[in-house]
Amino acid sequence: MDKKIIVYGYGDKTEHGLPTEKDLVQYLRKWIFTDNDRRHRYTQAKKADIIVVSRDGLAYGHMIIEKIDNPTSQDIKDYPKVKKVYIVNSTAVYENRVRLNDLGIRVRTFGTPITLKQFEKITSTATGIKKYFPSIKRLGKE
């Protein structure tokens, strides 16, 4: 089975989005697990196994998706633009951002599907990849 991989742009710099680069990185490192209970609220509803997180043409990291849910009333309250919720299994942050245009990848408004080979090129170009997982306690196994 082929993995569905999408590059999404994270340009929402409003109070409900991720206003700064630092916020975007913190979201991938920690907030998706501690503040959002692994629920990644997004404005698109495409099927994805992996989401590459980009802003201004640079890839910052990626998320491994466990499943997709419909938004709850809490999801809508937290992020009014939400269309679907991706349940995140793990994240990765690239210490050195990857200029996607250099790899022939142009991020479109509604996301850009890429191949596994293109994803592997992104991750091999990004040095210093750090992976993050929800704590065991957050998963209810403690």
C-alpha positions in Angstrom: 0.0 0.0 0.0 1.4 3.4 -1.0 1.7 6.0 1.6 -0.2 9.2 1.0 2.2 12.1 1.7 1.1 15.8 1.5 3.0 19.0 1.9 0.8 21.5 3.6 1.6 25.2 4.0 1.1 26.7 7.5 0.7 30.4 6.7 -2.1 31.1 9.3 -0.4 33.6 11.6 -3.6 34.6 13.4 -4.2 33.9 17.1 -5.9 30.6 16.2 -3.0 29.6 14.0 0.7 29.6 14.5 1.8 33.2 14.5 5.6 32.8 14.5 8.2 30.3 13.3 9.0 29.6 17.0 5.3 28.7 17.6 5.3 26.3 14.6 8.4 24.5 15.9 7.0 24.3 19.4 3.7 23.0 18.1 5.6 20.1 16.4 7.9 19.5 19.4 5.3 19.6 22.2 2.0 21.4 21.8 0.4 18.9 19.4 0.8 16.4 22.3 0.4 18.5 25.4 -2.2 21.1 24.4 -4.0 19.4 21.5 -4.1 15.7 22.7 -2.6 14.7 19.3 -5.5 16.4 17.5 -4.1 18.3 14.5 -6.9 20.6 13.3 -6.6 21.6 9.7 -8.5 23.4 6.9 -8.1 20.6 4.4 -9.7 17.2 4.5 -7.3 15.1 2.3 -6.3 11.6 3.3 -2.7 11.6 4.5 -0.4 9.1 6.2 2.4 11.8 6.4 2.1 15.5 6.4 5.1 17.6 5.6 4.9 20.9 7.5 6.0 23.9 5.5 5.9 27.7 5.7 7.2 30.2 3.1 8.6 27.4 0.9 10.6 25.8 3.7 9.9 22.3 5.2 10.1 22.5 9.0 9.3 18.9 9.8 6.6 16.3 9.4 3.8 14.4 11.2 3.0 10.7 11.0 -0.8 10.4 11.0 -2.6 7.6 12.8 -6.1 8.4 11.5 -8.5 11.2 10.5 -11.5 12.3 12.5 -14.4 14.7 12.1 -14.0 17.9 14.2 -15.7 18.0 17.6 -17.3 21.1 19.1 -14.1 21.6 21.0 -12.0 21.4 17.8 -14.2 24.1 16.2 -13.9 26.3 19.3 -10.1 25.9 19.3 -9.7 26.4 15.6 -12.8 27.7 13.9 -11.4 27.0 10.3 -11.1 23.3 10.9 -12.4 20.9 8.3 -10.8 17.6 9.5 -8.7 16.5 12.4 -5.6 14.4 11.9 -4.7 12.2 14.9 -0.9 12.5 15.1 1.2 9.5 16.1 4.6 11.3 16.1 6.3 14.4 14.7 9.7 15.3 13.5 11.5 18.7 13.4 14.2 19.5 10.9 17.1 21.4 12.5 18.0 22.6 9.0 14.9 23.6 7.1 14.6 22.3 3.6 14.0 24.7 0.7 11.3 22.7 -1.2 11.7 24.7 -4.4 15.3 23.4 -4.6 13.8 19.9 -4.8 11.3 20.8 -7.4 8.4 20.8 -4.9 6.0 23.8 -5.1 3.5 24.1 -2.2 0.1 24.8 -3.6 -2.8 26.4 -1.7 -4.7 23.1 -1.2 -1.6 21.0 -0.4 0.9 19.2 -2.6 0.9 15.5 -2.8 4.4 14.0 -3.1 5.9 10.6 -3.7 7.8 8.5 -1.1 10.9 9.2 -3.1 10.4 13.0 -2.8 9.7 12.6 0.9 12.9 10.6 1.3 14.8 13.4 -0.5 13.4 15.9 1.9 14.4 13.9 5.0 17.9 13.2 3.6 18.4 16.9 2.9 17.2 17.9 6.3 20.0 17.3 8.8 19.5 17.1 12.5 16.0 15.5 12.5 14.6 15.2 16.0 11.5 12.9 16.5 8.8 13.5 19.1 6.2 11.2 20.5 3.3 11.6 23.0 4.3 10.6 26.5 3.1 7.2 27.8 1.0 8.9 30.4 -0.8 10.9 27.7 -1.7 7.7 26.0 -3.2 6.3 29.2 -0.7 3.5 29.6 0.8 4.6 32.9 
